[in-house]
Amino acid sequence: MEKLDHIDRRILAILQRDASLSLEELGERIGLSRNAVWRRVKALEESGVIRARVALLDPEKLGLGLTVFMMIRAERHTPDWLEKFTRATRDMPEILGAYRMTGDLDYLIRARVADVKAYDRLYKDLIARVELHDVSSSFVMEETKETTALPV
């Protein structure tokens, strides 16, 4: 873990909420000069703590109103299968996250699609790309919390 002081943590907390702030605005909120803030942000970027600055989009307004979690059990557990699965999930833009799991599941996929019909296309596309033993899916009925902000 990176050694971060309280000022770095404040910078990160603020930038997670609004990465569009100018260095001047950020400095005003923290009580540092523009140059001091620039040096800290640059160091956080160079160390990889800040990986990217992105725009968060509203999925509903883009016609992607359905979140689906796909629970995957793999038929095989070989390096070539894993490479194929990884490539398939990375190449499918509807898949927002793919995670190798402990316990009964092998993988958990989080995806965003327009509707159940679009999910069915995603499912068929995935099973055409990689051999799976079992796929079970759950659809999100209500999001009670969704954030990208890490607890710094």
GROMACS elastic network, one bead per residue, 0.5 to 0.9 nm:
[ bonds ]
;  ai    aj funct       b0    kb
    1     4     6  0.87961   500
    2    47     6  0.82806   500
    2    49     6  0.76361   500
    4     7     6  0.78622   500
    4     8     6  0.56756   500
    4     9     6  0.64508   500
    5     8     6  0.53753   500
    5     9     6  0.63537   500
    5    10     6  0.87804   500
    6     9     6  0.50328   500
    6    10     6  0.61765   500
    6    11     6  0.86512   500
    7    10     6  0.50330   500
    7    11     6  0.61837   500
    7    12     6  0.86165   500
    7    30     6  0.72964   500
    7    40     6  0.89218   500
    8    11     6  0.50471   500
    8    12     6  0.61944   500
    8    13     6  0.86158   500
    8    40     6  0.70238   500
    8    41     6  0.81495   500
    8    44     6  0.81033   500
    9    12     6  0.50658   500
    9    13     6  0.60931   500
    9    14     6  0.86095   500
    9   152     6  0.57533   500
   10    13     6  0.50592   500
   10    14     6  0.61487   500
   10    15     6  0.85067   500
   10    30     6  0.72227   500
   10   152     6  0.79370   500
   11    14     6  0.52940   500
   11    15     6  0.60671   500
   11    16     6  0.85520   500
   11    26     6  0.74137   500
   11    27     6  0.88641   500
   11    29     6  0.89590   500
   11    30     6  0.73798   500
   11    37     6  0.82201   500
   11    40     6  0.84695   500
   11    41     6  0.77590   500
   12    15     6  0.51213   500
   12    16     6  0.60235   500
   12    17     6  0.87428   500
   12    41     6  0.86343   500
   12    44     6  0.88244   500
   12    49     6  0.89785   500
   12    50     6  0.80954   500
   12   150     6  0.89872   500
   12   152     6  0.71324   500
   13    16     6  0.53157   500
   13    17     6  0.67356   500
   13    18     6  0.89724   500
   13   149     6  0.76331   500
   13   150     6  0.80185   500
   13   151     6  0.79159   500
   13   152     6  0.63428   500
   14    17     6  0.53489   500
   14    18     6  0.62693   500
   14    19     6  0.76096   500
   14    21     6  0.88424   500
   14    26     6  0.77831   500
   14    29     6  0.86800   500
   15    20     6  0.77384   500
   15    21     6  0.75163   500
   15    26     6  0.83133   500
   15    53     6  0.85730   500
   16    19     6  0.62288   500
   16    53     6  0.87243   500
   16   148     6  0.76091   500
   16   149     6  0.55808   500
   16   150     6  0.78796   500
   17   148     6  0.89408   500
   17   149     6  0.72091   500
   18    21     6  0.61830   500
   19    22     6  0.84066   500
   19    53     6  0.62450   500
   19    54     6  0.75593   500
   19    55     6  0.83521   500
   20    53     6  0.83936   500
   20    55     6  0.88407   500
   21    24     6  0.79859   500
   21    25     6  0.59656   500
   21    26     6  0.61835   500
   22    25     6  0.51989   500
   22    26     6  0.61830   500
   22    27     6  0.84911   500
   22    34     6  0.88829   500
   23    26     6  0.50432   500
   23    27     6  0.59546   500
   23    28     6  0.85547   500
   23    33     6  0.84760   500
   23    34     6  0.53997   500
   23    35     6  0.80576   500
   23    37     6  0.64351   500
   23    38     6  0.65166   500
   24    27     6  0.50583   500
   24    28     6  0.61907   500
   24    29     6  0.87768   500
   24    32     6  0.87860   500
   24    33     6  0.73201   500
   24    34     6  0.51746   500
   24    35     6  0.88738   500
   24    37     6  0.82716   500
   25    28     6  0.51105   500
   25    29     6  0.63935   500
   25    30     6  0.87664   500
   25    34     6  0.84209   500
   26    29     6  0.52802   500
   26    30     6  0.63567   500
   26    31     6  0.83982   500
   26    32     6  0.82072   500
   26    34     6  0.79110   500
   26    37     6  0.72738   500
   27    30     6  0.51457   500
   27    31     6  0.54968   500
   27    33     6  0.54957   500
   27    34     6  0.56213   500
   27    35     6  0.86924   500
   27    36     6  0.79583   500
   27    37     6  0.59089   500
   27    38     6  0.88640   500
   28    31     6  0.51485   500
   28    32     6  0.65282   500
   28    33     6  0.76421   500
   28    34     6  0.84602   500
   29    32     6  0.80894   500
   30    33     6  0.89302   500
   30    37     6  0.86512   500
   32    35     6  0.81385   500
   32    36     6  0.60999   500
   32    37     6  0.63042   500
   33    36     6  0.52141   500
   33    37     6  0.62652   500
   33    38     6  0.85573   500
   34    37     6  0.52328   500
   34    38     6  0.60804   500
   34    39     6  0.87201   500
   35    39     6  0.61779   500
   35    40     6  0.86655   500
   36    39     6  0.52367   500
   36    40     6  0.63632   500
   36    41     6  0.87126   500
   37    40     6  0.51678   500
   37    41     6  0.60734   500
   37    42     6  0.84174   500
   38    41     6  0.52091   500
   38    42     6  0.59382   500
   38    43     6  0.84846   500
   39    42     6  0.51432   500
   39    43     6  0.61191   500
   39    44     6  0.86376   500
   40    43     6  0.50864   500
   40    44     6  0.61644   500
   40    45     6  0.86166   500
   41    44     6  0.50245   500
   41    45     6  0.61677   500
   41    46     6  0.85938   500
   41    50     6  0.81197   500
   42    45     6  0.50825   500
   42    46     6  0.60818   500
   42    47     6  0.85582   500
   42    50     6  0.89707   500
   43    46     6  0.50507   500
   43    47     6  0.60405   500
   43    48     6  0.85331   500
   43    49     6  0.86914   500
   44    47     6  0.52858   500
   44    48     6  0.62939   500
   44    49     6  0.52499   500
   44    50     6  0.56080   500
   44    51     6  0.87086   500
   45    48     6  0.51556   500
   45    49     6  0.59738   500
   45    51     6  0.64101   500
   45    52     6  0.79195   500
   46    49     6  0.77277   500
   46    50     6  0.78931   500
   46    51     6  0.87622   500
   47    50     6  0.76402   500
   47    51     6  0.88488   500
   48    51     6  0.53687   500
   48    52     6  0.88367   500
   50    53     6  0.76617   500
   56   148     6  0.89978   500
   57    60     6  0.89347   500
   57    61     6  0.83143   500
   57    62     6  0.80784   500
   58    61     6  0.55176   500
   58    62     6  0.65929   500
   58    64     6  0.86043   500
   59    62     6  0.50441   500
   59    63     6  0.63360   500
   59    65     6  0.60541   500
   59    66     6  0.86311   500
   59   112     6  0.78875   500
   59   113     6  0.88913   500
   59   114     6  0.89769   500
   60    63     6  0.51823   500
   60    64     6  0.53299   500
   60    66     6  0.83554   500
   60   114     6  0.85684   500
   61    64     6  0.74351   500
   61    65     6  0.81437   500
   62    65     6  0.80150   500
   62   114     6  0.86475   500
   63    66     6  0.87671   500
   63   113     6  0.78796   500
   63   114     6  0.54782   500
   63   115     6  0.87442   500
   64    67     6  0.79208   500
   64   112     6  0.58960   500
   64   115     6  0.74061   500
   65   112     6  0.72026   500
   65   113     6  0.65204   500
   65   114     6  0.53313   500
   65   115     6  0.68627   500
   66   111     6  0.83089   500
   66   112     6  0.57198   500
   66   113     6  0.52893   500
   66   114     6  0.56636   500
   66   115     6  0.56374   500
   66   116     6  0.77365   500
   66   119     6  0.85393   500
   66   139     6  0.70620   500
   66   140     6  0.68747   500
   66   141     6  0.83069   500
   67   110     6  0.71669   500
   67   111     6  0.57632   500
   67   113     6  0.64905   500
   67   114     6  0.86023   500
   67   115     6  0.87713   500
   67   138     6  0.86346   500
   67   139     6  0.59770   500
   67   140     6  0.54242   500
   67   141     6  0.83527   500
   68   109     6  0.80048   500
   68   110     6  0.58930   500
   68   111     6  0.52986   500
   68   112     6  0.63650   500
   68   113     6  0.77362   500
   68   119     6  0.78371   500
   68   137     6  0.66884   500
   68   138     6  0.57107   500
   68   140     6  0.60700   500
   69   108     6  0.67849   500
   69   109     6  0.55123   500
   69   111     6  0.64531   500
   69   136     6  0.83822   500
   69   137     6  0.55711   500
   69   138     6  0.52946   500
   69   139     6  0.64410   500
   69   140     6  0.78102   500
   70   107     6  0.81305   500
   70   108     6  0.57159   500
   70   110     6  0.65356   500
   70   111     6  0.79353   500
   70   135     6  0.65018   500
   70   136     6  0.57410   500
   70   138     6  0.65457   500
   70   139     6  0.87910   500
   71   105     6  0.64441   500
   71   106     6  0.77341   500
   71   107     6  0.61117   500
   71   109     6  0.65792   500
   71   134     6  0.80195   500
   71   135     6  0.56609   500
   71   136     6  0.50622   500
   71   137     6  0.59374   500
   71   138     6  0.82046   500
   72   105     6  0.61568   500
   72   106     6  0.58253   500
   72   108     6  0.60588   500
   72   109     6  0.76968   500
   72   132     6  0.72689   500
   72   133     6  0.76462   500
   72   134     6  0.58413   500
   72   136     6  0.66418   500
   72   137     6  0.86107   500
   73   104     6  0.81343   500
   73   105     6  0.57211   500
   73   106     6  0.50380   500
   73   107     6  0.66173   500
   73   132     6  0.65099   500
   73   133     6  0.54474   500
   73   135     6  0.64835   500
   73   136     6  0.87185   500
   74    77     6  0.68528   500
   74    81     6  0.89814   500
   74   105     6  0.86224   500
   74   106     6  0.63233   500
   74   107     6  0.79193   500
   74   131     6  0.75194   500
   74   134     6  0.68591   500
   74   135     6  0.88294   500
   75   131     6  0.68097   500
   75   132     6  0.53880   500
   75   134     6  0.79232   500
   76    81     6  0.67586   500
   76    82     6  0.86025   500
   76   131     6  0.82459   500
   76   132     6  0.80414   500
   76   133     6  0.81762   500
   77    80     6  0.85172   500
   77    81     6  0.65548   500
   77    82     6  0.68962   500
   78    81     6  0.52457   500
   78    82     6  0.62451   500
   78    83     6  0.86787   500
   79    82     6  0.50826   500
   79    83     6  0.61428   500
   79    84     6  0.86424   500
   80    83     6  0.50837   500
   80    84     6  0.62231   500
   80    85     6  0.86338   500
   81    84     6  0.50881   500
   81    85     6  0.61074   500
   81    86     6  0.85090   500
   81   130     6  0.76731   500
   81   131     6  0.81875   500
   82    85     6  0.50422   500
   82    86     6  0.59628   500
   82    87     6  0.84554   500
   83    86     6  0.51155   500
   83    87     6  0.60716   500
   83    88     6  0.85266   500
   84    87     6  0.51759   500
   84    88     6  0.60998   500
   84    89     6  0.86838   500
   84   129     6  0.78201   500
   84   130     6  0.65489   500
   85    88     6  0.50906   500
   85    89     6  0.61862   500
   85    90     6  0.85511   500
   85   126     6  0.87210   500
   85   129     6  0.78241   500
   85   130     6  0.59684   500
   85   131     6  0.84824   500
   86    89     6  0.53288   500
   86    90     6  0.61134   500
   86    91     6  0.85477   500
   86    98     6  0.82306   500
   87    90     6  0.52052   500
   87    91     6  0.60783   500
   87    92     6  0.87835   500
   88    91     6  0.52240   500
   88    92     6  0.64343   500
   88   126     6  0.69858   500
   88   129     6  0.63846   500
   88   130     6  0.72845   500
   89    92     6  0.53901   500
   89    93     6  0.81020   500
   89    94     6  0.88653   500
   89    95     6  0.63334   500
   89    96     6  0.87091   500
   89    97     6  0.82437   500
   89    98     6  0.69355   500
   89   109     6  0.85126   500
   89   126     6  0.77097   500
   90    93     6  0.72473   500
   90    95     6  0.74103   500
   90    96     6  0.86323   500
   90    97     6  0.87014   500
   90    98     6  0.84463   500
   91    95     6  0.84708   500
   92    95     6  0.57269   500
   92    96     6  0.86426   500
   92   122     6  0.82480   500
   92   125     6  0.87634   500
   92   126     6  0.83705   500
   93    96     6  0.69929   500
   93   111     6  0.85583   500
   93   112     6  0.88177   500
   94   110     6  0.86109   500
   94   111     6  0.53395   500
   94   112     6  0.53643   500
   94   113     6  0.62405   500
   94   122     6  0.75718   500
   95    98     6  0.72412   500
   95   109     6  0.68482   500
   95   110     6  0.59840   500
   95   112     6  0.66544   500
   95   113     6  0.88065   500
   95   122     6  0.87313   500
   96   109     6  0.76413   500
   96   110     6  0.56321   500
   96   111     6  0.52076   500
   96   112     6  0.70452   500
   97   108     6  0.80331   500
   97   109     6  0.56218   500
   97   110     6  0.50380   500
   97   111     6  0.69035   500
   98   107     6  0.68478   500
   98   108     6  0.57537   500
   98   110     6  0.64494   500
   98   111     6  0.87786   500
   99   106     6  0.84191   500
   99   107     6  0.53904   500
   99   108     6  0.51833   500
   99   109     6  0.63844   500
   99   110     6  0.86917   500
  100   105     6  0.82305   500
  100   106     6  0.57994   500
  100   108     6  0.66019   500
  100   109     6  0.89928   500
  101   104     6  0.81885   500
  101   105     6  0.60282   500
  101   106     6  0.52156   500
  101   107     6  0.53239   500
  101   108     6  0.68564   500
  102   105     6  0.65849   500
  102   106     6  0.67553   500
  102   107     6  0.84905   500
  103   106     6  0.75030   500
  105   108     6  0.72475   500
  111   119     6  0.86069   500
  112   115     6  0.88527   500
  112   119     6  0.83546   500
  113   116     6  0.78089   500
  113   117     6  0.88169   500
  113   118     6  0.58363   500
  113   119     6  0.60558   500
  113   122     6  0.83264   500
  114   117     6  0.78852   500
  114   118     6  0.58618   500
  114   119     6  0.76630   500
  115   118     6  0.52745   500
  115   119     6  0.63138   500
  115   120     6  0.87947   500
  116   120     6  0.61882   500
  116   121     6  0.87459   500
  116   139     6  0.88630   500
  117   120     6  0.50895   500
  117   121     6  0.65291   500
  117   122     6  0.88035   500
  118   121     6  0.51002   500
  118   122     6  0.63011   500
  118   123     6  0.86669   500
  119   123     6  0.60835   500
  119   124     6  0.85750   500
  120   123     6  0.50126   500
  120   124     6  0.61326   500
  120   125     6  0.84742   500
  121   124     6  0.51631   500
  121   125     6  0.60358   500
  121   126     6  0.85738   500
  122   125     6  0.50732   500
  122   126     6  0.61319   500
  122   127     6  0.87244   500
  123   126     6  0.51749   500
  123   127     6  0.62784   500
  123   128     6  0.85443   500
  123   135     6  0.87166   500
  124   127     6  0.53303   500
  124   128     6  0.60865   500
  124   129     6  0.87115   500
  125   128     6  0.51622   500
  125   129     6  0.64066   500
  125   130     6  0.89452   500
  126   129     6  0.52051   500
  126   130     6  0.62980   500
  126   131     6  0.85790   500
  126   132     6  0.89028   500
  127   130     6  0.52932   500
  127   131     6  0.59909   500
  127   132     6  0.65690   500
  128   131     6  0.74258   500
  132   135     6  0.72084   500
  140   143     6  0.69613   500
  143   146     6  0.66547   500
  147   150     6  0.82515   500
  149   152     6  0.84879   500
